[in-house]
């Protein structure tokens, strides 16, 4: 479905944007991929990394901020699909600069919605969400919760236009900047013999960048409007991760950080009423239906009432040995 299509990625120079771009250019033949972001240096680096496709004229780099609605409107001319990945994501930075987080994560989301509705060409918009938007305990999570609600409600304003908005939600990607794997790796690389654990009970989901990209493509293929797509993936204990990376190491418990959760939660008990299970993913369907033509038709298995999808109560768990094997696929030197 991506062949001969024009795709725009906001925040496209980030880890997801690069992986999505490489995956699409490798597996499909798009007409054009537009990288929309505000950092010209990161765009310069990405241009050099993708020289092969630059020469084929399949990549465009567009300097712009999601806070700038007029710039978005210009960038979206002739675009078929939009992937919204731009956001301020660092929890402490958002806490210290709440107005900036709101401008990017909430107002920026609304700008993407408005510009997409006004474009006349955009058919599907997929916004990236986070586990932190579920029962948020920090400002970043709060802004992403509002963003999610805006993208779901955007379907109410589509009217007769052939456009739909959906969401893909996952937690920290294995090996992504700011996550626990590179943190442990740096300690080990510098000769450390101890790996600090914030809380011995802490668990996380394991998802790779490729799995995240494939879930977004599934949303592009299947979304009718208002769905939240969530991968079915294994959990691991952070203490098991430490032992997989540095066997036999001491693990001092240092206390949970501000705004941090013990477990990643993807589906709440309240959401279970409209959640369906599929082979490799869950879909939380919208509680409101705006028109019969836009009503999603679930084909999966309804989850039980009271169901919650949390890394702490998952039915799939990685052993220390399995984590060690998966670590071989994570690029820790980037």
C-alpha positions as CSV (number, residue, x, y, z in Angstrom):
1,X,0.0,0.0,0.0
2,X,3.0,2.3,0.3
3,X,4.1,1.9,-3.3
4,X,4.0,5.2,-5.2
5,X,2.8,7.0,-2.1
6,X,4.1,10.2,-0.5
7,X,4.7,9.9,3.3
8,X,5.6,12.6,5.7
9,X,7.2,11.9,9.1
10,X,7.2,14.6,11.8
11,X,10.3,14.3,14.0
12,X,11.7,12.1,11.2
13,X,15.4,12.4,12.2
14,X,14.8,10.4,15.4
15,X,15.4,6.7,16.0
16,X,12.0,5.8,14.8
17,X,12.0,8.1,11.8
18,X,15.3,6.6,10.5
19,X,14.2,3.0,11.1
20,X,10.8,3.6,9.5
21,X,12.4,5.4,6.5
22,X,14.9,2.6,5.9
23,X,12.2,-0.1,6.3
24,X,9.9,1.5,3.8
25,X,12.6,2.2,1.2
26,X,13.8,-1.4,1.5
27,X,10.4,-3.1,1.4
28,X,8.3,-0.7,-0.8
29,X,8.8,1.7,-3.6
30,X,7.3,5.0,-2.3
31,X,7.0,8.0,-4.5
32,X,8.6,10.2,-1.8
33,X,9.3,10.3,2.0
34,X,9.4,13.7,3.6
35,X,11.4,14.2,6.7
36,X,9.9,17.1,8.7
37,X,11.9,18.3,11.6
38,X,13.5,21.4,13.1
39,X,17.2,20.3,13.5
40,X,19.1,21.0,10.3
41,X,22.2,19.2,11.6
42,X,20.3,16.0,12.2
43,X,18.8,16.3,8.7
44,X,22.4,16.8,7.3
45,X,23.5,13.6,9.1
46,X,20.5,11.6,7.9
47,X,21.0,12.8,4.3
48,X,24.5,11.3,4.4
49,X,23.2,8.1,5.9
50,X,20.6,7.7,3.1
51,X,22.7,8.8,0.1
52,X,21.6,5.9,-2.0
53,X,17.9,6.9,-1.8
54,X,18.7,10.6,-2.0
55,X,20.2,9.9,-5.5
56,X,16.9,8.1,-6.4
57,X,15.1,11.3,-5.5
58,X,12.8,9.5,-3.0
59,X,13.8,11.6,0.0
60,X,13.0,15.2,0.9
61,X,14.1,17.1,4.0
62,X,11.8,19.9,5.2
63,X,12.9,22.2,8.0
64,X,9.9,23.0,10.2
65,X,8.3,22.7,13.7
66,X,5.0,21.1,14.5
67,X,4.2,24.3,16.4
68,X,4.1,26.1,13.0
69,X,0.7,25.3,11.4
70,X,1.4,27.2,8.2
71,X,4.7,25.4,7.6
72,X,2.9,22.1,8.2
73,X,0.3,23.0,5.6
74,X,2.9,23.8,3.0
75,X,4.8,20.5,3.8
76,X,1.6,18.4,3.5
77,X,0.8,19.4,0.0
78,X,0.3,16.2,-2.0
79,X,1.1,13.9,1.0
80,X,-0.9,10.6,1.3
81,X,0.2,9.4,4.8
82,X,1.4,11.2,7.9
83,X,3.4,9.6,10.7
84,X,3.5,11.9,13.7
85,X,6.6,11.1,15.8
86,X,7.6,14.6,16.9
87,X,7.5,15.2,20.6
88,X,9.3,16.5,23.6
89,X,10.0,13.2,25.4
90,X,12.4,13.7,28.3
91,X,10.5,13.5,31.5
92,X,12.6,15.9,33.6
93,X,12.8,18.5,30.8
94,X,9.0,18.4,30.4
95,X,8.6,18.8,34.2
96,X,10.9,21.8,34.2
97,X,9.6,23.4,31.0
98,X,5.8,22.5,31.1
99,X,4.8,25.3,28.7
100,X,7.2,24.1,26.1
101,X,6.0,20.5,26.4
102,X,2.4,21.7,26.0
103,X,3.3,23.8,22.9
104,X,4.9,20.8,21.1
105,X,3.0,17.8,22.4
106,X,-0.5,19.2,22.5
107,X,-0.6,22.3,20.3
108,X,1.7,20.6,17.8
109,X,-0.6,17.6,17.7
110,X,-3.6,19.8,17.0
111,X,-1.6,21.6,14.2
112,X,-0.8,18.2,12.6
113,X,-4.5,17.3,12.8
114,X,-5.7,20.6,11.3
115,X,-3.1,20.7,8.5
116,X,-3.9,17.1,7.6
117,X,-7.7,17.8,7.5
118,X,-7.1,20.9,5.4
119,X,-4.6,19.3,2.9
120,X,-7.1,17.6,0.6
121,X,-4.7,14.8,0.0
122,X,-3.8,13.1,3.3
123,X,-5.7,9.8,3.7
124,X,-4.3,8.4,7.0
125,X,-2.5,9.8,10.0
126,X,-0.8,7.6,12.6
127,X,0.4,9.2,15.8
128,X,3.0,7.6,18.0
129,X,1.9,7.3,21.7
130,X,3.6,5.9,24.8
131,X,2.9,3.9,27.8
132,X,3.4,7.1,29.9
133,X,0.1,8.4,28.4
134,X,-1.7,5.6,30.3
135,X,-2.6,6.7,33.9
136,X,0.0,9.4,33.6
137,X,2.1,10.4,36.6
138,X,4.3,13.0,35.0
139,X,3.7,16.0,32.6
140,X,5.1,14.2,29.6
141,X,2.5,11.4,30.0
142,X,-0.2,14.0,30.6
143,X,0.6,15.8,27.4
144,X,0.7,12.6,25.4
145,X,-2.7,11.5,26.9
146,X,-4.2,14.8,25.6
147,X,-2.5,14.3,22.2
148,X,-4.0,10.8,22.0
149,X,-7.5,12.1,22.7
150,X,-7.0,14.8,20.1
151,X,-6.1,12.3,17.4
152,X,-9.0,10.0,18.2
153,X,-11.5,12.9,18.3
154,X,-10.1,14.2,15.0
155,X,-12.1,11.5,13.2
156,X,-15.3,13.4,14.3
157,X,-14.2,16.4,12.1
158,X,-13.3,14.4,9.0
159,X,-16.9,14.7,7.7
160,X,-17.0,13.4,4.1
161,X,-13.3,13.6,3.7
162,X,-11.4,10.3,3.0
163,X,-9.1,10.6,6.0
164,X,-8.7,8.7,9.3
165,X,-6.6,9.1,12.4
166,X,-5.3,6.3,14.6
167,X,-2.6,5.7,17.3
168,X,0.2,3.3,17.9
169,X,1.3,2.8,21.5
170,X,4.5,1.2,22.9
171,X,7.0,1.8,25.7
172,X,10.7,2.4,25.6
173,X,12.3,0.7,22.6
174,X,15.1,-1.7,23.4
175,X,18.4,0.3,23.2
176,X,16.8,3.7,22.6
177,X,18.4,6.8,24.0
178,X,17.6,7.4,27.6
179,X,16.5,3.8,28.2
180,X,18.0,1.3,30.7
181,X,20.0,-0.8,28.2
182,X,22.4,2.0,27.0
183,X,22.6,3.2,30.7
184,X,23.8,-0.2,31.8
185,X,26.1,-0.6,28.8
186,X,27.9,2.7,29.5
187,X,28.6,1.6,33.1
188,X,30.0,-1.7,31.9
189,X,32.1,-0.1,29.2
190,X,33.7,2.2,31.8
191,X,34.6,-0.7,34.0
192,X,31.8,-0.6,36.5
193,X,31.1,-3.8,38.5
194,X,27.7,-2.8,39.9
195,X,24.4,-2.0,38.0
196,X,22.0,0.2,40.1
197,X,18.4,-0.9,40.1
198,X,15.8,1.8,41.0
199,X,13.4,-0.9,42.4
200,X,13.9,-4.7,42.4
201,X,10.2,-5.1,41.4
202,X,10.5,-3.1,38.2
203,X,9.5,-4.6,34.8
204,X,9.4,-3.4,31.2
205,X,8.2,-4.6,27.9
206,X,10.7,-5.6,25.2
207,X,10.0,-4.1,21.7
208,X,12.5,-3.6,18.9
209,X,12.5,-0.6,16.5
210,X,11.5,-3.0,13.7
211,X,8.5,-4.3,15.7
212,X,7.5,-0.7,16.3
213,X,7.8,0.2,12.6
214,X,5.8,-2.9,11.6
215,X,3.0,-2.0,14.0
216,X,2.8,1.5,12.4
217,X,2.5,-0.1,8.9
218,X,-0.2,-2.4,10.2
219,X,-2.1,0.7,11.5
220,X,-1.7,2.4,8.1
221,X,-3.1,-0.7,6.4
222,X,-6.0,-1.5,8.7
223,X,-7.1,1.6,10.6
224,X,-10.7,2.9,10.0
225,X,-10.5,5.7,12.5
226,X,-9.9,6.1,16.3
227,X,-8.1,2.8,17.0
228,X,-5.1,2.4,19.3
229,X,-2.7,-0.4,18.2
230,X,-0.6,-2.1,20.8
231,X,1.9,-4.9,20.2
232,X,1.7,-8.2,22.1
233,X,5.3,-8.5,23.3
234,X,7.2,-10.1,26.2
235,X,8.1,-8.6,29.5
236,X,11.4,-8.7,31.4
237,X,12.5,-7.9,35.0
238,X,15.1,-5.2,35.1
239,X,17.1,-7.3,37.5
240,X,17.2,-10.1,34.9
241,X,18.4,-7.5,32.3
242,X,21.3,-6.5,34.6
243,X,22.3,-10.2,35.1
244,X,22.1,-10.8,31.3
245,X,24.4,-7.8,30.7
246,X,26.9,-8.3,33.6
247,X,26.5,-11.8,35.0
248,X,27.0,-12.0,38.8
249,X,27.1,-8.3,39.3
250,X,26.0,-6.5,42.4
251,X,22.6,-4.7,42.0
252,X,22.2,-1.9,44.6
253,X,18.7,-0.7,45.0
254,X,18.8,3.1,44.6
255,X,15.1,4.1,44.7
256,X,12.6,4.9,42.1
257,X,13.0,8.2,40.3
258,X,10.4,11.0,40.1
259,X,7.8,10.3,37.4
260,X,8.9,6.7,37.0
261,X,6.6,3.7,37.1
262,X,7.2,0.2,38.3
263,X,5.5,-1.3,35.3
264,X,4.7,-0.2,31.8
265,X,0.9,-0.2,31.3
266,X,-0.5,-0.3,27.7
267,X,-4.2,-1.1,28.3
268,X,-6.1,-0.1,31.4
269,X,-9.0,-1.9,33.0
270,X,-11.3,0.9,31.9
271,X,-10.1,0.4,28.3
272,X,-10.7,-3.3,28.4
273,X,-14.4,-2.8,27.5
274,X,-13.4,-1.9,23.9
275,X,-10.2,-3.9,23.6
276,X,-9.8,-6.8,21.2
277,X,-6.9,-9.3,21.0
278,X,-5.3,-10.5,17.8
279,X,-2.4,-12.8,17.1
280,X,0.4,-10.3,17.5
281,X,-1.4,-7.2,18.8
282,X,-4.3,-5.6,20.7
283,X,-6.6,-2.9,19.4
284,X,-8.4,-0.5,21.7
285,X,-11.4,0.7,19.7
286,X,-12.9,4.2,20.2
287,X,-15.8,4.4,22.6
288,X,-17.5,6.9,20.4
289,X,-18.6,6.2,16.8
290,X,-19.0,9.3,14.6
291,X,-20.7,7.7,11.6
292,X,-21.6,4.2,10.4
293,X,-19.2,4.5,7.5
294,X,-16.4,5.1,10.0
295,X,-17.4,2.4,12.5
296,X,-14.4,0.0,13.0
297,X,-15.4,-3.7,12.7
298,X,-13.5,-5.8,15.3
299,X,-12.6,-9.3,14.1
300,X,-10.4,-10.3,17.0
301,X,-11.3,-11.8,20.4
302,X,-12.8,-9.5,23.0
303,X,-10.6,-9.4,26.1
304,X,-12.2,-10.3,29.5
305,X,-13.8,-7.6,31.5
306,X,-11.3,-6.2,34.0
307,X,-8.3,-7.1,31.7
308,X,-5.2,-4.9,31.9
309,X,-2.1,-5.2,29.8
310,X,0.9,-4.4,32.0
311,X,4.5,-5.5,31.9
312,X,4.1,-6.7,35.5
313,X,1.2,-9.1,34.8
314,X,2.1,-10.2,31.3
315,X,1.8,-13.9,30.2
316,X,5.0,-13.7,28.2
317,X,8.4,-13.4,30.0
318,X,12.0,-13.3,28.9
319,X,14.6,-15.4,30.7
320,X,18.1,-14.1,31.4
321,X,19.3,-16.3,28.5
322,X,16.7,-15.0,26.1
323,X,17.5,-11.4,27.1
324,X,21.2,-12.1,26.4
325,X,20.4,-13.4,22.9
326,X,18.1,-10.4,22.1
327,X,20.9,-8.0,23.3
328,X,23.0,-9.2,20.3
329,X,20.5,-7.5,18.0
330,X,20.6,-4.1,19.8
331,X,23.1,-1.5,18.4
332,X,24.7,-0.1,21.5
333,X,27.5,1.8,19.8
334,X,25.3,4.3,17.9
